[in-house]
């Protein structure tokens, strides 16, 4: 079963517990010997698999140390385990109360999300109080009078959700140029909590040329029992089937290939469907290992990576995109995202700040700058730019 913790300050992986652990010493192994051993393992994947399998069997097995302790000491350790169980019960209660608090405030957020939906889709205009509250300190308040001639102005905020998604650091990579034509019809993204631990994402669309669904949902389920530390453990996700219109499936492309009959020399056109990258693959999540449609052991590592990415995207939509959609639309959220991701360890202290760079250094800096520009990774902007279509 695939385990991923909820985002309430819980670790992604359980911390290993070990007694009198000692760092292995390998000073007697020369560099060339290590390189030779690595080369041998690289050429023998079966041996690597066997070693990993045997090491896996050792996890959780007793080293005999606890059993060698005096009975009175073992009794004290058992007593500590009892104390720990009481602690775990309180942790589980804490996580449950946090979830109930989230649900309580989600009910208070809902009217605001409904108001946002109406403004985005042109059902109503923001009030003067809304505009005043949204005006930055020091800026002039937008004129509350509507233009006399609004016939040429599109209603609401066109492509609001598409633009917000394209500004999201995680979602932008999943949206292809082909997807944009369909995501322009996206009118709302919302979520709801399940009765059991879990949540559902709901994507609402206007009528369009690509599929007949009015809504497409994806549901994230958690295990019934809490994990170590009382946190909720992610189990799996399920998505709606998209009812694509003929020839409009964005998750595949049709390839045509000529075939010639060896005997008759006649040719024919053979068409086949090939999967392609698309945001709409999000609604067909990968199956966890061991499930009916899950993978075999050979590609478990790739599957784990896909499962983690799938969960991360769902959490980003739930925790970031939906609550602060307008900040993603304008690009302002990117500033806070980049600040959160910065780590002091990413910066090296410059010992020779006062030293003038040499001509060679200038040349190297120019080359590095050109490479960054070509790769499409711009430097951090002073003000985030909105990626509207």
C-alpha positions, 0 to 999 in steps of 0.5 A: 500500500502506498503511504503518503502523509497528510500535510499537517506538519508530518514527515513523508517517511517514518523515521527509522528507530535504531539502538546503538547505531554506529556509522559504518567505516569503509576507510580500508576500501580504496577508491579504485576498489569501490569504482570496480565494485560499482561497475560490477554491480551496474553490469549485474542488475540481478545481483543488485536485486538479490542484495536489495531483497535480502537487505529488505528482509532484515528491516524490522528484525531484532539485532538481539540487543534488547533481548540481551538486556536484564529482565528489569530493564526490558520491563522498563522498556515495555512500560515505555511502550505503554506510555508511547501508545497513550501518546499515539492515541492523543496524536490521533485525536489531535489529527482528527481535531485538526481535520474537523477544524479544517472542515469547520473553516471550509464551511466558512470559506464556501460562500467566498468561493461562490462569490468568486465563481459569480465574479469570474463568470460574469454573473455579478460584479464585485461590490465597492467594498470588495474593490476597496478591500482588494486595493493595495495600500497607497494605490488609487481605488478603481473607479466604481463606475462601469464603462457605459459601453461594455458590449465589446468587453467579455463577461467576467474574467476570461481564462481565469482558471487556465491562467492561474494553472499556468502560473502554478509552479507544479501544474504548469508543467502538466498543461500542454498547448493542446490542453489550453484549448479545452481548459479555456472552458474551465469555469470553476475548481472547487473541493469537498471533504468526504465522510471518511478521510479524504477529499474530492476535487471538482472541475466544472466546464462550460459546454465545449467541443472536446467532451460532454462532461459538465464536471470532472472529479478526482477523489483522494482516499486515505486509509481508515486507520491512522499511521505512526504519529496519528497522521492520516495515510494516503491510500489511492485516488480515483478519477472520472471517466472523460467522455471525449467527443469523436476525434477530440481526445487530448490524451492520445494522438492518431498515427497513420502508417502505410503498410504494403502487402508482400504478395499483392503489393497493395498498400493500406493506411493503418491508424493506431492510438498513441498516448501523449502527455496531457493535463487530463491524464490527471484524471486517470491516476496511477494504480498503487503496487499490488492493486488489480491494475498495479505494476510489477516489481520491475517498474515500482520505482517509477510508479512510486514517483508517479504516485507521489507526483499525482498526490502532490498535484492534488494537494497543490490544487487543494491547499494552494490553487483553490484558496488563493486562485486570484493570486495565482492568476495575477502571479503574485503567489509566485513571489511567496512560493519562491521565498518558501522554497529558498534555502540558506544552504543554496547560497555560498558565502563569497569570501572575496566580495571586494575582489574585482572579477577577472576577464575570464570570470566575466566571460564565464558569467556571460556564457552561463547567463546565455545558457540559462536564457536558452533553457527557458529558466529566467531569473527571479523577476521583481514582480511575477508575470501573469501567464495569461493566454 
